[in-house]
């Protein structure tokens, strides 16, 4: 089941009638309540008048249409097996309390209930509503830095059957502290964990209901490598992966250098001539360097720098310009196209 799935909720219509001193009255309490399946709820109920009126009475909560109560303070009266140990009448005459406590609410509990001191009841209705739980990331995720993630079901209650939390992720993780309402996960993400899924699954064993929420990890990381792709005329690109590679080109030839670096957020790419200092002025503030007509002025080194808040890298390429009438030597496996 997903967090967005419509889940039924228990809707209670709370009415009661009794004959007391030959007068008919209505119970003091809300007309309806909702509770998420698998959780618990206290249905407030308060007897009218003075507590002495009810001294010789037993209270009964019934499911509409049933003869056996779901909860009662009558020791001689059996209750329904389905609600035994889950539904409890909180009977306290000193505070005129007739509240109903429900835990581990089940899908089939959705119905109309009524409280009775004498044989009277009124009709009601059933409703459905959606609910969800959340995954909160405490702080940004950076490669190599441990962070805390919390999966919570804030509407879970202490007296209900505790939910079971489970986590699914490809990233290195370890479990932290947990409560009835939440589970903490310690995660130390890697660059390859960026855009992968992390799932928190919550199971309510009291009713066999499972919900889950999946988030996509946004991991910040510095560039791991920088590459240069070389386009000479209409030729297929040559890709340089190692630093200080060299390439021989014909004089007058057009050359397009494309720099690429994987990082998150994307690194700022810039091109420099030579092997620049940190404060050097770039030839290009993008990852593309266009050399429309290579000449002696372009001979030498070109460097692409990838600047990132978490770390920077650079890669250099040496160009050797040859006159078109002269033989062009091969260097490091690169040959200009014929």
N, C-alpha and C positions, 0 to 999 in steps of 0.2 A: 504494500500500500504506500502511496506517496502522501506527502504533507498536504497536498491540495485536494485530496479525495474528500468528498462529502461524507461525513460520518454522522450517524444518527445520535441524537441526544435524548436523554430522558426528559419528558415534559410532564410535570405533575400538576394536576388540578386539585387544589386542596380545599375541600368543603367538608362540612360535617353538620349534622343535625341531631338534636337530641331533645327529649322531653324532660324538662326540669321545671318543677313547680308549675306544670301545665302550660309552659310557654315555649315557643319554638325560637331557636337562636342560630346564628351562623358563627362558625369558628373564626377566631382572629388569626389571620395568616395570609400569605400571598396566594394569588390564584394560580400561578404557574412558576416553575423553575426549570432550568436546563442544566445538564451536567454532561461533560465529555465522556464518551464510552471508555470504561476502564478506570475511571477516577471515582471520587467520592463527593458527596454533597450532604449538607445538613438542611433538612426541610424545616424551617421554623414554624412552630405551632404553639399557640398560647390559648389556654382555656379562659373564657370570659367569666365575669363574676368573681366570687370569692372561692378560695380553695375548698371551703367546707361543703360546697355544693357537690363536689366530686369525690368526697372521701370514700364513698361506698361503690365507686365505679371502677371498672377496668376500661382501658383504652385499647382500640383495635385499629390497625391500618389494614385496609383491604384493597386488593386489585379489583377494579370494576368487573362485575360478572362472576366473581369467585366467592365461595362460601368460607374458604379457609383463609385466615388473615396472613399477611406477609410479616407482621410484627405485632406483638401484644405484650402487655404486662400481666396477663392472666396466666398463672402457672399451670392451669388445667387445660389450656387451649393449645392445640398443636398449630404450628405455622407451616407454611409451604416449604417443601424441601429446597425449592429453587432459591428462596430468599433466606433460608436459615444461615445464621452467622454473618449475613451481609446487611440485612435490614434490622434495625433496632429501634424500638420505641423508647425515647428518653423521657420517662414519666417521673415528674417531680411536682407534687402538689404544692409545695412551699413556694415555688416560683410559677405555678400553673403551667408547667412545661409539658407539652405533648408532642415535641418535635420527633421527626423521623430521621435517623441516621442511615445513609446508604453508602456502602463502599463497593469498589469493583463493579460499578454499574455496567450492565450488559446490554447488548443490542435489543434483546427481547424484553428488557425491563421497560422499554418505552411504552407507556400506557397511561391510563387514568387511574388514580388512586384516591381513596377517600378515608377519612378518619371517622370512627363511629363509637359513640357511647350507647346509642340506641340504633334501631334499624332504619337509617335514612342515608341517602346518597344522591349525588347529582352527576350528570354526564360531563365529559371533558373532551380533550383532543390531544393529538400527537403532532410534534413538529420535528424538522431536521435542520441542522445548521452545521457549518464547517468550522474546524479549529485547526491549529497548527502549532509546531514548536520551532524553536529557532537555533541556529548555529551562529555564534558570535566570535569573530576573530579579534583577539586582544592584541593590538599592535600590528604593524605591517610584517609581512613575511619576507625575510631576506635569506638568501642562500647561506647555509652554514650557521645561521643564528637560530637558537631555540625560541619558540614562541608557544603561547598557550591558546588553545581553542576550547570553547565551552559549548556543550550541547545541553540544552535545558528544556524541561517541560514545566514551566512555572505554575501550571494549574494542577499539578499532581499534589496529593495530600498525604500527610504523614501516616494516617491510620489505614490507608489503602495498601493493597499488596504492592510492594516496591517494584517499579519498572526495571527492566533489564536493558542496559545500554551496551551497544557494540559499535566499533568504529572500523571502517574499511578505507585504506589508503595505501598507495605504493610508496609513499615517502616514509623515511625512518620516524617512528613514533614510539611513545611510551605513555602509559596511563598515569594520570595524576589523581588527586582526591576526587571523591564523588559523594553526592548526597542523594536523598530520595528524589530530588527534583533535577539533578544535573550530573554530568560527567565531564571531567577535564582531561584533555589530551595534550601532551607535549609533543611538538613536531619540530624537526630540524630539516627543513626542505633543502633540496639540491636543485641545480639549474634544470635538470631533466624532469623535475616535478612540476615545473610551471605548466599551467593549463590542464593538469591532471585532476581527477575527481577525488574528493574526500566525502565519505558518507557516514552519517550518524544514524543508527537504527535503534529504535526504542520499542520494546515489547512489553505489553501489559499482561503478565501471566494469568491474572485473575479472570480475564475474559478472552485470552488468546488473540488479542489485537496487536498488530505490528504497524508502526509508522516509520518513515525514514525521510531524511532531508539530505540532499547532495549539494555541495558547493564546488566550484572550480577554483583551484588554488592560483593565486596571483603572486608568484615568487619573483622578487627583485634579485637580479644577479648581474655581475659585471661581464663584459664580453670574454668568452673563453678562447676565442681565436679570431683573427682577422684574415681575410682572403682578398686577393686581387684577381679579377677577371679581365683579360686583355682581348680587345677586338681590333684587328688589323684589317681595314677595308671591309670586305664582305666575308672574311674568313670566320670559321668557328672559333668561339672564345677559348682562350687558354687560361687555365686557372692556376694561380700561384698560391701555395699553401705555406711555403717556408719563407723565412725572412732573408733579406739580402740576396734574392735571386737576381739574375741578369738576363737581359734580352737584347738581341741585335736586330735593328730595324733599318730599312732603307731610307735614305734621305728623301724628304718630300712626301713620305707616306703619312696617311692619317692614322691616328692612334686614339683609341678610347679606353680609358682605364676605369674599371668599376670596382669600388671597394665595398666590402660587406662585413658586418660584424654582428653576431647574435648576442643580444643582451636585453634585459628587461628592467626598466623601460629602455627603449632603443638608445644606443649610444649616439653621440654627435660625431659625425664623420667629417674629416677635412683633409685636404691634400696640401703637401708642402714640397718645395723643390730642395733637394739635398737631404741632409740629415739634421732636422731643425732642433733648435732649442725650444724650451717650453713656451716662451713668449714670441715665437716666430710668427710672421704674418702668412696666412695660408694663401695658396693659389685658388683654392675652391673650398667653399664652406658646405659642400655636399659630398656624397660618396662618389661622384662622377667627375673625372678629369678628361676634358677633350683637348687633344693635340691635333689641330687640323693639318699641320704640315711640319713634320719633324725635321729639325735642322741641328746644326752644331750647338745652338743655344740650349737645346733640350737634352744634350748628352750629359749623363751623370745620374744622380740618384733622385728618385721621387718617393715620398713617404706618405702613407695614409695613417692618420691617427684616429683612433676610436676613443673618445672621451666619455667617461661614465662616472656618476657619483660614487660608485662602489669600486672603481678601479679602471685604469686606462691601458690600452695596448696599441702598438703600432707595427706596421710592416713596411719594408722598403724594397724598392725595385731599381736596379741599375740599368740604364739604357745605353747601348752602344750604337752610334749612328754611322752608317756606312754609305759611301757614295754609290749610286745605282750602277756605275760601271765597274765597281770593285767587288771582289768575291765577299760574301757575307759569312763570317765564321759562325759555327754553332756554339752556343754557350748554354751549359746546364740543360741541354736537351731541348731548347727552343729553336725553331727554324722559321724564318719568315716565309709566308706563302709565296708560291711561284706566280 
